[in-house]
């Protein structure tokens, strides 16, 4: 009787166990396939495409590397500075020659005659040596001033791009003085080749404007040379170069 009661109690559990399929805890896929990034996806599974890079952030390259850009900027600035120094060197040599010619012209005029004895200053090639010497000295002075001003302005621009400019007060002072001298030299050519007065007065006007312009151009070049010393010192103080 006792066995019959136990059988009646356990009969539903036995029947339920026979109806349910066996459950396996093992994964049918091999374990290495779950962690292998190069494994083929299971059938029916679509992988999402890779995300694009964020906008506004270009890929890293040599052109976008801050250190590479800084080195390239330093190399370019050094190359430009060397070119400006070479230009200034030519201007300095020509300025010395111009100053010597100007002094020689003044000595010649004072020792020989004043004003120069000349028949007609309207001729293309004046016969008086003082006239020719004054034009040569004034033209060379204007050319040397142009080289000095261009070189110094170039170096000021380089320092400005590097936030190390020393100021341009002396530079503008020398530039204005030299430009006045160049304008006076231009007037001497106009007066010399245009029949404006008698030869005596015309010779005085030519010598005054040419010699005066040459002196002003040389003074402007000297002022630029003084400013160039400060600019060169500022360049040497740049530790990044």
SETI-641743 format. One record per residue: y, z, x of N, C-alpha, C in turn; residue in one letter. Coordinates in nm, 3 decimals. Layout:
<nodes>
Y / Z / X / Y / Z / X / Y / Z / X / A
...
</nodes>
This chain:
<nodes>
-0.121 / 0.000 / 0.082 / 0.000 / 0.000 / 0.000 / 0.127 / 0.000 / 0.086 / X
0.121 / 0.079 / 0.192 / 0.235 / 0.085 / 0.283 / 0.257 / -0.049 / 0.350 / X
0.156 / -0.118 / 0.391 / 0.171 / -0.249 / 0.456 / 0.227 / -0.351 / 0.360 / X
0.195 / -0.342 / 0.237 / 0.246 / -0.436 / 0.138 / 0.396 / -0.419 / 0.119 / X
0.441 / -0.293 / 0.120 / 0.584 / -0.266 / 0.104 / 0.663 / -0.321 / 0.221 / X
0.614 / -0.302 / 0.345 / 0.682 / -0.352 / 0.464 / 0.688 / -0.502 / 0.462 / X
0.578 / -0.565 / 0.417 / 0.576 / -0.711 / 0.411 / 0.677 / -0.764 / 0.312 / X
0.691 / -0.694 / 0.200 / 0.789 / -0.738 / 0.098 / 0.931 / -0.724 / 0.150 / X
0.958 / -0.623 / 0.230 / 1.093 / -0.601 / 0.283 / 1.128 / -0.704 / 0.388 / X
1.035 / -0.738 / 0.477 / 1.061 / -0.829 / 0.587 / 1.043 / -0.975 / 0.550 / X
0.998 / -1.006 / 0.434 / 0.973 / -1.146 / 0.397 / 1.100 / -1.230 / 0.395 / X
1.213 / -1.183 / 0.338 / 1.335 / -1.269 / 0.342 / 1.385 / -1.299 / 0.484 / X
1.376 / -1.199 / 0.574 / 1.424 / -1.221 / 0.711 / 1.338 / -1.323 / 0.783 / X
1.209 / -1.319 / 0.759 / 1.119 / -1.414 / 0.824 / 1.145 / -1.555 / 0.775 / X
1.171 / -1.569 / 0.646 / 1.197 / -1.701 / 0.590 / 1.329 / -1.759 / 0.640 / X
1.434 / -1.678 / 0.656 / 1.563 / -1.724 / 0.707 / 1.554 / -1.767 / 0.852 / X
1.475 / -1.698 / 0.930 / 1.458 / -1.733 / 1.071 / 1.385 / -1.865 / 1.086 / X
1.293 / -1.897 / 0.995 / 1.220 / -2.023 / 1.004 / 1.307 / -2.141 / 0.962 / X
1.406 / -2.120 / 0.873 / 1.489 / -2.229 / 0.826 / 1.600 / -2.267 / 0.924 / X
1.663 / -2.173 / 0.998 / 1.777 / -2.201 / 1.089 / 1.724 / -2.264 / 1.216 / X
1.794 / -2.373 / 1.271 / 1.749 / -2.437 / 1.395 / 1.776 / -2.348 / 1.515 / X
1.699 / -2.365 / 1.615 / 1.722 / -2.282 / 1.737 / 1.854 / -2.319 / 1.803 / X
1.932 / -2.222 / 1.843 / 2.061 / -2.237 / 1.911 / 2.043 / -2.216 / 2.061 / X
2.097 / -2.310 / 2.132 / 2.091 / -2.300 / 2.279 / 2.227 / -2.263 / 2.333 / X
2.230 / -2.182 / 2.430 / 2.353 / -2.138 / 2.494 / 2.390 / -2.223 / 2.615 / X
2.300 / -2.312 / 2.654 / 2.329 / -2.395 / 2.772 / 2.415 / -2.513 / 2.732 / X
2.515 / -2.548 / 2.816 / 2.602 / -2.664 / 2.794 / 2.526 / -2.789 / 2.835 / X
2.516 / -2.891 / 2.742 / 2.439 / -3.011 / 2.778 / 2.501 / -3.088 / 2.893 / X
2.633 / -3.074 / 2.913 / 2.696 / -3.147 / 3.023 / 2.677 / -3.071 / 3.153 / X
2.656 / -3.141 / 3.258 / 2.638 / -3.071 / 3.386 / 2.763 / -2.995 / 3.424 / X
2.749 / -2.881 / 3.489 / 2.867 / -2.797 / 3.521 / 2.966 / -2.866 / 3.613 / X
2.921 / -2.952 / 3.704 / 3.017 / -3.014 / 3.794 / 3.102 / -3.117 / 3.723 / X
3.056 / -3.171 / 3.606 / 3.136 / -3.270 / 3.534 / 3.259 / -3.208 / 3.471 / X
3.255 / -3.076 / 3.442 / 3.371 / -3.011 / 3.380 / 3.486 / -2.993 / 3.478 / X
3.459 / -2.976 / 3.605 / 3.563 / -2.951 / 3.704 / 3.593 / -3.072 / 3.792 / X
3.523 / -3.182 / 3.773 / 3.545 / -3.301 / 3.855 / 3.658 / -3.384 / 3.795 / X
3.774 / -3.399 / 3.865 / 3.887 / -3.476 / 3.807 / 3.858 / -3.625 / 3.802 / X
3.760 / -3.672 / 3.882 / 3.731 / -3.815 / 3.884 / 3.616 / -3.853 / 3.791 / X
3.561 / -3.757 / 3.721 / 3.451 / -3.787 / 3.630 / 3.501 / -3.863 / 3.509 / X
3.418 / -3.951 / 3.456 / 3.454 / -4.028 / 3.337 / 3.461 / -3.937 / 3.216 / X
3.561 / -3.960 / 3.130 / 3.570 / -3.874 / 3.011 / 3.454 / -3.900 / 2.916 / X
3.421 / -3.804 / 2.835 / 3.312 / -3.823 / 2.737 / 3.348 / -3.936 / 2.641 / X
3.247 / -3.996 / 2.581 / 3.273 / -4.105 / 2.484 / 3.360 / -4.055 / 2.369 / X
3.463 / -4.138 / 2.335 / 3.551 / -4.103 / 2.224 / 3.671 / -4.020 / 2.263 / X
3.679 / -3.976 / 2.391 / 3.791 / -3.894 / 2.437 / 3.891 / -3.983 / 2.508 / X
4.018 / -3.982 / 2.467 / 4.125 / -4.062 / 2.526 / 4.214 / -3.970 / 2.607 / X
4.229 / -4.002 / 2.735 / 4.313 / -3.919 / 2.822 / 4.460 / -3.959 / 2.806 / X
4.550 / -3.862 / 2.811 / 4.693 / -3.888 / 2.799 / 4.745 / -3.946 / 2.930 / X
4.843 / -4.041 / 2.925 / 4.900 / -4.098 / 3.048 / 4.980 / -3.993 / 3.124 / X
4.996 / -4.008 / 3.255 / 5.074 / -3.909 / 3.333 / 5.220 / -3.910 / 3.289 / X
5.281 / -3.792 / 3.295 / 5.420 / -3.778 / 3.254 / 5.512 / -3.844 / 3.355 / X
5.620 / -3.913 / 3.311 / 5.715 / -3.974 / 3.406 / 5.799 / -3.867 / 3.473 / X
5.857 / -3.897 / 3.589 / 5.941 / -3.797 / 3.656 / 6.063 / -3.764 / 3.572 / X
6.118 / -3.643 / 3.582 / 6.237 / -3.606 / 3.503 / 6.355 / -3.696 / 3.537 / X
6.434 / -3.725 / 3.434 / 6.552 / -3.809 / 3.454 / 6.656 / -3.735 / 3.537 / X
6.731 / -3.809 / 3.620 / 6.834 / -3.749 / 3.704 / 6.783 / -3.695 / 3.835 / X
6.652 / -3.705 / 3.861 / 6.595 / -3.655 / 3.985 / 6.520 / -3.771 / 4.052 / X
6.586 / -3.849 / 4.138 / 6.520 / -3.961 / 4.203 / 6.413 / -3.912 / 4.299 / X
6.314 / -3.996 / 4.321 / 6.208 / -3.955 / 4.413 / 6.262 / -3.932 / 4.553 / X
6.200 / -3.842 / 4.622 / 6.243 / -3.807 / 4.757 / 6.221 / -3.925 / 4.851 / X
6.322 / -3.958 / 4.929 / 6.314 / -4.066 / 5.027 / 6.413 / -4.037 / 5.137 / X
6.409 / -4.122 / 5.242 / 6.501 / -4.103 / 5.354 / 6.646 / -4.126 / 5.314 / X
6.668 / -4.214 / 5.212 / 6.804 / -4.241 / 5.170 / 6.865 / -4.124 / 5.094 / X
6.782 / -4.041 / 5.032 / 6.832 / -3.929 / 4.953 / 6.817 / -3.795 / 5.025 / X
6.770 / -3.798 / 5.147 / 6.753 / -3.674 / 5.223 / 6.889 / -3.628 / 5.274 / X
6.935 / -3.508 / 5.238 / 7.067 / -3.462 / 5.285 / 7.078 / -3.457 / 5.437 / X
6.972 / -3.414 / 5.504 / 6.977 / -3.406 / 5.649 / 6.988 / -3.544 / 5.712 / X
6.914 / -3.642 / 5.657 / 6.923 / -3.779 / 5.709 / 7.060 / -3.838 / 5.685 / X
7.118 / -3.811 / 5.569 / 7.252 / -3.861 / 5.541 / 7.355 / -3.799 / 5.634 / X
7.340 / -3.671 / 5.665 / 7.434 / -3.604 / 5.755 / 7.424 / -3.660 / 5.896 / X
7.303 / -3.687 / 5.942 / 7.286 / -3.743 / 6.076 / 7.345 / -3.883 / 6.083 / X
7.324 / -3.962 / 5.978 / 7.379 / -4.097 / 5.976 / 7.532 / -4.094 / 5.973 / X
7.590 / -4.001 / 5.896 / 7.735 / -3.989 / 5.891 / 7.792 / -3.947 / 6.027 / X
7.722 / -3.856 / 6.095 / 7.767 / -3.813 / 6.229 / 7.761 / -3.928 / 6.328 / X
7.655 / -4.007 / 6.321 / 7.643 / -4.121 / 6.413 / 7.752 / -4.224 / 6.387 / X
7.782 / -4.249 / 6.260 / 7.887 / -4.347 / 6.226 / 8.025 / -4.296 / 6.270 / X
8.052 / -4.168 / 6.249 / 8.181 / -4.112 / 6.289 / 8.198 / -4.117 / 6.440 / X
8.091 / -4.088 / 6.514 / 8.101 / -4.093 / 6.660 / 8.126 / -4.235 / 6.709 / X
8.061 / -4.332 / 6.644 / 8.080 / -4.471 / 6.684 / 8.224 / -4.516 / 6.655 / X
8.277 / -4.480 / 6.539 / 8.414 / -4.517 / 6.506 / 8.514 / -4.448 / 6.598 / X
8.487 / -4.324 / 6.632 / 8.578 / -4.251 / 6.721 / 8.583 / -4.317 / 6.858 / X
8.469 / -4.362 / 6.907 / 8.467 / -4.430 / 7.036 / 8.549 / -4.559 / 7.032 / X
8.536 / -4.635 / 6.924 / 8.616 / -4.757 / 6.910 / 8.765 / -4.728 / 6.906 / X
8.804 / -4.621 / 6.837 / 8.946 / -4.584 / 6.832 / 8.998 / -4.541 / 6.969 / X
8.915 / -4.472 / 7.045 / 8.957 / -4.431 / 7.179 / 8.975 / -4.551 / 7.272 / X
8.887 / -4.650 / 7.259 / 8.901 / -4.771 / 7.341 / 9.032 / -4.844 / 7.306 / X
9.062 / -4.852 / 7.177 / 9.187 / -4.915 / 7.135 / 9.307 / -4.840 / 7.191 / X
9.300 / -4.707 / 7.187 / 9.410 / -4.627 / 7.240 / 9.425 / -4.644 / 7.391 / X
9.313 / -4.663 / 7.461 / 9.320 / -4.685 / 7.605 / 9.394 / -4.814 / 7.641 / X
9.364 / -4.921 / 7.568 / 9.437 / -5.045 / 7.592 / 9.586 / -5.028 / 7.561 / X
9.616 / -4.958 / 7.451 / 9.755 / -4.934 / 7.416 / 9.828 / -4.853 / 7.521 / X
9.760 / -4.755 / 7.582 / 9.824 / -4.673 / 7.686 / 9.856 / -4.754 / 7.811 / X
9.764 / -4.842 / 7.851 / 9.789 / -4.924 / 7.970 / 9.907 / -5.019 / 7.947 / X
9.909 / -5.082 / 7.830 / 10.018 / -5.174 / 7.799 / 10.150 / -5.099 / 7.787 / X
10.146 / -4.977 / 7.736 / 10.269 / -4.897 / 7.725 / 10.327 / -4.865 / 7.863 / X
10.242 / -4.834 / 7.958 / 10.292 / -4.809 / 8.095 / 10.355 / -4.935 / 8.155 / X
10.292 / -5.050 / 8.132 / 10.350 / -5.175 / 8.183 / 10.484 / -5.204 / 8.116 / X
10.491 / -5.178 / 7.985 / 10.616 / -5.202 / 7.914 / 10.727 / -5.112 / 7.963 / X
10.694 / -4.984 / 7.985 / 10.796 / -4.892 / 8.037 / 10.845 / -4.935 / 8.175 / X
10.753 / -4.982 / 8.261 / 10.794 / -5.028 / 8.392 / 10.883 / -5.152 / 8.385 / X
10.848 / -5.244 / 8.294 / 10.930 / -5.365 / 8.278 / 11.069 / -5.331 / 8.223 / X
11.074 / -5.235 / 8.132 / 11.204 / -5.196 / 8.075 / 11.294 / -5.136 / 8.182 / X
11.238 / -5.047 / 8.263 / 11.318 / -4.986 / 8.370 / 11.363 / -5.092 / 8.470 / X
11.272 / -5.184 / 8.501 / 11.308 / -5.291 / 8.595 / 11.419 / -5.379 / 8.539 / X
11.414 / -5.404 / 8.411 / 11.518 / -5.486 / 8.348 / 11.653 / -5.416 / 8.352 / X
11.655 / -5.287 / 8.325 / 11.780 / -5.213 / 8.329 / 11.838 / -5.214 / 8.470 / X
11.751 / -5.195 / 8.570 / 11.799 / -5.195 / 8.709 / 11.852 / -5.333 / 8.747 / X
11.783 / -5.437 / 8.703 / 11.827 / -5.573 / 8.738 / 11.963 / -5.604 / 8.675 / X
11.979 / -5.569 / 8.549 / 12.107 / -5.597 / 8.481 / 12.219 / -5.519 / 8.546 / X
12.193 / -5.391 / 8.581 / 12.298 / -5.309 / 8.642 / 12.333 / -5.357 / 8.783 / X
12.235 / -5.407 / 8.857 / 12.260 / -5.448 / 8.995 / 12.313 / -5.589 / 9.006 / X
12.269 / -5.678 / 8.918 / 12.307 / -5.819 / 8.930 / 12.436 / -5.847 / 8.856 / X
12.437 / -5.837 / 8.731 / 12.556 / -5.870 / 8.653 / 12.539 / -5.819 / 8.510 / X
12.647 / -5.792 / 8.449 / 12.645 / -5.755 / 8.309 / 12.772 / -5.803 / 8.242 / X
12.764 / -5.880 / 8.134 / 12.638 / -5.933 / 8.078 / 12.585 / -6.047 / 8.161 / X
12.461 / -6.091 / 8.141 / 12.405 / -6.199 / 8.221 / 12.486 / -6.326 / 8.204 / X
12.496 / -6.400 / 8.310 / 12.566 / -6.529 / 8.303 / 12.469 / -6.632 / 8.246 / X
12.497 / -6.677 / 8.127 / 12.411 / -6.772 / 8.060 / 12.498 / -6.870 / 7.985 / X
12.462 / -6.994 / 7.988 / 12.542 / -7.099 / 7.923 / 12.517 / -7.105 / 7.774 / X
12.392 / -7.105 / 7.734 / 12.361 / -7.121 / 7.593 / 12.230 / -7.048 / 7.562 / X
12.239 / -6.936 / 7.492 / 12.119 / -6.858 / 7.460 / 12.039 / -6.918 / 7.345 / X
12.089 / -7.024 / 7.285 / 12.014 / -7.085 / 7.175 / 11.903 / -7.176 / 7.225 / X
11.893 / -7.199 / 7.356 / 11.786 / -7.282 / 7.407 / 11.653 / -7.208 / 7.396 / X
11.540 / -7.279 / 7.373 / 11.410 / -7.211 / 7.356 / 11.369 / -7.128 / 7.476 / X
11.408 / -7.167 / 7.596 / 11.370 / -7.093 / 7.716 / 11.497 / -7.056 / 7.793 / X
11.551 / -6.938 / 7.773 / 11.672 / -6.897 / 7.844 / 11.649 / -6.898 / 7.995 / X
11.752 / -6.933 / 8.068 / 11.741 / -6.943 / 8.213 / 11.767 / -6.812 / 8.283 / X
11.823 / -6.713 / 8.214 / 11.859 / -6.588 / 8.281 / 11.736 / -6.497 / 8.287 / X
11.703 / -6.445 / 8.406 / 11.585 / -6.358 / 8.418 / 11.596 / -6.230 / 8.336 / X
11.716 / -6.176 / 8.321 / 11.730 / -6.053 / 8.243 / 11.689 / -6.074 / 8.098 / X
11.724 / -6.190 / 8.044 / 11.688 / -6.220 / 7.906 / 11.537 / -6.230 / 7.889 / X
11.473 / -6.303 / 7.978 / 11.327 / -6.319 / 7.971 / 11.257 / -6.184 / 7.991 / X
11.304 / -6.108 / 8.089 / 11.242 / -5.979 / 8.118 / 11.258 / -5.881 / 8.001 / X
11.370 / -5.887 / 7.934 / 11.391 / -5.797 / 7.820 / 11.296 / -5.831 / 7.706 / X
11.276 / -5.960 / 7.684 / 11.185 / -5.999 / 7.576 / 11.039 / -5.966 / 7.610 / X
11.002 / -5.983 / 7.735 / 10.865 / -5.949 / 7.775 / 10.840 / -5.800 / 7.762 / X
10.934 / -5.719 / 7.810 / 10.916 / -5.574 / 7.803 / 10.917 / -5.524 / 7.659 / X
11.005 / -5.579 / 7.576 / 11.011 / -5.534 / 7.437 / 10.888 / -5.577 / 7.358 / X
10.839 / -5.698 / 7.384 / 10.719 / -5.745 / 7.312 / 10.596 / -5.663 / 7.351 / X
10.582 / -5.635 / 7.480 / 10.470 / -5.552 / 7.524 / 10.481 / -5.410 / 7.469 / X
10.603 / -5.358 / 7.458 / 10.621 / -5.225 / 7.401 / 10.583 / -5.221 / 7.254 / X
10.619 / -5.327 / 7.180 / 10.581 / -5.331 / 7.039 / 10.430 / -5.342 / 7.022 / X
10.365 / -5.420 / 7.109 / 10.220 / -5.435 / 7.101 / 10.148 / -5.305 / 7.134 / X
10.194 / -5.235 / 7.238 / 10.132 / -5.108 / 7.273 / 10.151 / -5.004 / 7.163 / X
10.268 / -5.005 / 7.100 / 10.290 / -4.913 / 6.989 / 10.195 / -4.942 / 6.873 / X
10.173 / -5.069 / 6.844 / 10.083 / -5.105 / 6.734 / 9.941 / -5.056 / 6.762 / X
9.894 / -5.072 / 6.886 / 9.761 / -5.024 / 6.921 / 9.751 / -4.872 / 6.912 / X
9.855 / -4.802 / 6.961 / 9.853 / -4.656 / 6.958 / 9.855 / -4.604 / 6.815 / X
9.940 / -4.663 / 6.730 / 9.949 / -4.618 / 6.592 / 9.820 / -4.647 / 6.516 / X
9.763 / -4.765 / 6.537 / 9.637 / -4.797 / 6.469 / 9.524 / -4.707 / 6.512 / X
9.515 / -4.680 / 6.642 / 9.409 / -4.594 / 6.693 / 9.422 / -4.451 / 6.640 / X
9.544 / -4.397 / 6.644 / 9.564 / -4.259 / 6.600 / 9.544 / -4.246 / 6.448 / X
9.592 / -4.344 / 6.373 / 9.568 / -4.339 / 6.229 / 9.421 / -4.345 / 6.195 / X
9.346 / -4.423 / 6.270 / 9.202 / -4.433 / 6.250 / 9.135 / -4.299 / 6.276 / X
9.174 / -4.231 / 6.384 / 9.114 / -4.101 / 6.416 / 9.155 / -3.994 / 6.316 / X
9.277 / -4.000 / 6.267 / 9.316 / -3.906 / 6.162 / 9.229 / -3.926 / 6.037 / X
9.199 / -4.051 / 6.006 / 9.114 / -4.078 / 5.889 / 8.973 / -4.023 / 5.909 / X
8.919 / -4.035 / 6.029 / 8.786 / -3.982 / 6.057 / 8.784 / -3.831 / 6.040 / X
8.884 / -3.764 / 6.096 / 8.890 / -3.618 / 6.083 / 8.911 / -3.575 / 5.938 / X
8.985 / -3.654 / 5.862 / 9.006 / -3.620 / 5.721 / 8.876 / -3.626 / 5.642 / X
8.792 / -3.725 / 5.672 / 8.663 / -3.733 / 5.604 / 8.572 / -3.616 / 5.641 / X
8.598 / -3.554 / 5.756 / 8.519 / -3.438 / 5.801 / 8.589 / -3.306 / 5.772 / X
8.700 / -3.310 / 5.696 / 8.778 / -3.190 / 5.662 / 8.824 / -3.116 / 5.786 / X
8.869 / -3.191 / 5.887 / 8.916 / -3.127 / 6.012 / 9.045 / -3.191 / 6.061 / X
9.123 / -3.251 / 5.973 / 9.246 / -3.317 / 6.015 / 9.348 / -3.213 / 6.058 / X
9.427 / -3.246 / 6.161 / 9.525 / -3.153 / 6.216 / 9.664 / -3.168 / 6.155 / X
9.681 / -3.255 / 6.058 / 9.813 / -3.279 / 6.003 / 9.875 / -3.404 / 6.063 / X
9.962 / -3.471 / 5.986 / 10.016 / -3.599 / 6.030 / 10.168 / -3.599 / 6.043 / X
10.228 / -3.482 / 6.061 / 10.373 / -3.479 / 6.075 / 10.420 / -3.553 / 6.199 / X
10.362 / -3.520 / 6.316 / 10.400 / -3.587 / 6.439 / 10.359 / -3.734 / 6.438 / X
10.250 / -3.762 / 6.373 / 10.205 / -3.902 / 6.363 / 10.306 / -3.987 / 6.287 / X
10.352 / -3.936 / 6.172 / 10.450 / -4.013 / 6.094 / 10.584 / -4.022 / 6.166 / X
10.622 / -3.916 / 6.238 / 10.747 / -3.922 / 6.315 / 10.743 / -4.030 / 6.422 / X
10.633 / -4.035 / 6.499 / 10.620 / -4.137 / 6.601 / 10.607 / -4.276 / 6.542 / X
10.540 / -4.287 / 6.427 / 10.523 / -4.417 / 6.364 / 10.657 / -4.472 / 6.315 / X
10.737 / -4.387 / 6.253 / 10.868 / -4.433 / 6.203 / 10.958 / -4.472 / 6.320 / X
10.957 / -4.391 / 6.426 / 11.039 / -4.424 / 6.544 / 10.996 / -4.558 / 6.605 / X
10.868 / -4.579 / 6.617 / 10.820 / -4.704 / 6.672 / 10.849 / -4.824 / 6.583 / X
10.841 / -4.805 / 6.452 / 10.872 / -4.915 / 6.361 / 11.019 / -4.956 / 6.369 / X
11.107 / -4.857 / 6.387 / 11.249 / -4.890 / 6.406 / 11.267 / -4.972 / 6.534 / X
11.195 / -4.934 / 6.639 / 11.202 / -5.011 / 6.762 / 11.149 / -5.153 / 6.745 / X
11.039 / -5.170 / 6.672 / 10.985 / -5.303 / 6.647 / 11.084 / -5.387 / 6.567 / X
11.149 / -5.325 / 6.468 / 11.249 / -5.399 / 6.390 / 11.366 / -5.442 / 6.479 / X
11.407 / -5.358 / 6.573 / 11.515 / -5.395 / 6.664 / 11.473 / -5.509 / 6.755 / X
11.348 / -5.509 / 6.797 / 11.298 / -5.619 / 6.880 / 11.298 / -5.750 / 6.801 / X
11.259 / -5.743 / 6.675 / 11.261 / -5.863 / 6.591 / 11.404 / -5.916 / 6.576 / X
11.501 / -5.825 / 6.564 / 11.641 / -5.868 / 6.554 / 11.685 / -5.937 / 6.682 / X
11.638 / -5.891 / 6.798 / 11.677 / -5.953 / 6.924 / 11.629 / -6.097 / 6.932 / X
11.511 / -6.125 / 6.878 / 11.462 / -6.264 / 6.875 / 11.548 / -6.350 / 6.782 / X
11.584 / -6.293 / 6.668 / 11.667 / -6.369 / 6.574 / 11.803 / -6.400 / 6.634 / X
11.863 / -6.298 / 6.697 / 11.995 / -6.318 / 6.758 / 11.987 / -6.415 / 6.876 / X
11.877 / -6.411 / 6.951 / 11.867 / -6.494 / 7.069 / 11.846 / -6.641 / 7.039 / X
11.780 / -6.673 / 6.928 / 11.748 / -6.813 / 6.900 / 11.830 / -6.871 / 6.784 / X
11.929 / -6.799 / 6.739 / 12.018 / -6.850 / 6.634 / 12.160 / -6.846 / 6.689 / X
12.232 / -6.956 / 6.673 / 12.369 / -6.964 / 6.723 / 12.462 / -6.888 / 6.629 / X
12.486 / -6.759 / 6.663 / 12.566 / -6.674 / 6.576 / 12.703 / -6.643 / 6.634 / X
12.719 / -6.650 / 6.764 / 12.847 / -6.616 / 6.827 / 12.854 / -6.689 / 6.961 / X
12.958 / -6.657 / 7.039 / 12.969 / -6.718 / 7.171 / 12.862 / -6.660 / 7.263 / X
12.826 / -6.733 / 7.368 / 12.718 / -6.688 / 7.456 / 12.740 / -6.550 / 7.514 / X
12.863 / -6.511 / 7.543 / 12.889 / -6.380 / 7.602 / 12.852 / -6.268 / 7.506 / X
12.902 / -6.275 / 7.385 / 12.869 / -6.171 / 7.285 / 12.723 / -6.176 / 7.244 / X
12.670 / -6.296 / 7.240 / 12.530 / -6.309 / 7.200 / 12.437 / -6.249 / 7.305 / X
12.470 / -6.263 / 7.431 / 12.387 / -6.205 / 7.536 / 12.387 / -6.053 / 7.529 / X
12.504 / -5.996 / 7.501 / 12.513 / -5.850 / 7.487 / 12.429 / -5.802 / 7.369 / X
12.436 / -5.874 / 7.259 / 12.359 / -5.836 / 7.140 / 12.209 / -5.845 / 7.164 / X
12.166 / -5.951 / 7.233 / 12.023 / -5.968 / 7.260 / 11.971 / -5.857 / 7.350 / X
12.044 / -5.831 / 7.458 / 11.999 / -5.727 / 7.550 / 12.000 / -5.589 / 7.485 / X
12.100 / -5.561 / 7.403 / 12.109 / -5.430 / 7.338 / 11.993 / -5.409 / 7.241 / X
11.966 / -5.510 / 7.159 / 11.860 / -5.494 / 7.059 / 11.721 / -5.495 / 7.123 / X
11.702 / -5.580 / 7.223 / 11.568 / -5.587 / 7.283 / 11.537 / -5.463 / 7.367 / X
11.631 / -5.425 / 7.453 / 11.608 / -5.306 / 7.535 / 11.605 / -5.179 / 7.450 / X
11.695 / -5.170 / 7.352 / 11.694 / -5.053 / 7.265 / 11.565 / -5.045 / 7.184 / X
11.519 / -5.159 / 7.134 / 11.393 / -5.159 / 7.059 / 11.274 / -5.124 / 7.146 / X
11.274 / -5.173 / 7.269 / 11.165 / -5.140 / 7.360 / 11.160 / -4.991 / 7.390 / X
11.278 / -4.931 / 7.411 / 11.281 / -4.787 / 7.437 / 11.233 / -4.707 / 7.317 / X
11.276 / -4.747 / 7.196 / 11.231 / -4.677 / 7.076 / 11.081 / -4.691 / 7.056 / X
11.029 / -4.810 / 7.083 / 10.885 / -4.829 / 7.070 / 10.809 / -4.741 / 7.169 / X
10.860 / -4.729 / 7.291 / 10.795 / -4.644 / 7.390 / 10.805 / -4.497 / 7.354 / X
10.920 / -4.456 / 7.296 / 10.933 / -4.317 / 7.251 / 10.833 / -4.287 / 7.139 / X
10.821 / -4.381 / 7.044 / 10.723 / -4.363 / 6.937 / 10.582 / -4.356 / 6.991 / X
10.552 / -4.438 / 7.091 / 10.418 / -4.433 / 7.152 / 10.394 / -4.300 / 7.221 / X
10.497 / -4.245 / 7.286 / 10.484 / -4.114 / 7.351 / 10.460 / -4.004 / 7.249 / X
10.527 / -4.009 / 7.135 / 10.504 / -3.910 / 7.030 / 10.362 / -3.921 / 6.975 / X
10.313 / -4.043 / 6.962 / 10.176 / -4.061 / 6.915 / 10.076 / -4.010 / 7.018 / X
10.109 / -4.026 / 7.147 / 10.020 / -3.974 / 7.251 / 10.012 / -3.822 / 7.247 / X
10.125 / -3.757 / 7.215 / 10.123 / -3.611 / 7.203 / 10.036 / -3.566 / 7.087 / X
10.046 / -3.637 / 6.976 / 9.961 / -3.605 / 6.860 / 9.816 / -3.637 / 6.889 / X
9.791 / -3.740 / 6.970 / 9.653 / -3.777 / 7.002 / 9.583 / -3.665 / 7.079 / X
9.658 / -3.589 / 7.161 / 9.597 / -3.476 / 7.230 / 9.547 / -3.370 / 7.134 / X
9.624 / -3.341 / 7.029 / 9.580 / -3.243 / 6.930 / 9.459 / -3.294 / 6.851 / X
9.461 / -3.421 / 6.822 / 9.350 / -3.480 / 6.747 / 9.221 / -3.475 / 6.829 / X
9.232 / -3.505 / 6.959 / 9.115 / -3.501 / 7.045 / 9.060 / -3.359 / 7.058 / X
9.147 / -3.260 / 7.062 / 9.103 / -3.121 / 7.069 / 9.031 / -3.081 / 6.941 / X
9.082 / -3.125 / 6.827 / 9.014 / -3.095 / 6.700 / 8.878 / -3.161 / 6.694 / X
8.865 / -3.279 / 6.751 / 8.736 / -3.347 / 6.751 / 8.634 / -3.272 / 6.837 / X
8.678 / -3.221 / 6.952 / 8.587 / -3.147 / 7.039 / 8.545 / -3.014 / 6.977 / X
8.627 / -2.957 / 6.889 / 8.594 / -2.829 / 6.826 / 8.492 / -2.843 / 6.715 / X
8.458 / -2.965 / 6.677 / 8.357 / -2.985 / 6.574 / 8.219 / -2.962 / 6.636 / X
8.160 / -2.849 / 6.607 / 8.031 / -2.814 / 6.668 / 7.919 / -2.903 / 6.618 / X
7.935 / -2.967 / 6.501 / 7.830 / -3.050 / 6.449 / 7.818 / -3.181 / 6.522 / X
7.909 / -3.211 / 6.612 / 7.904 / -3.334 / 6.687 / 7.890 / -3.306 / 6.835 / X
</nodes>
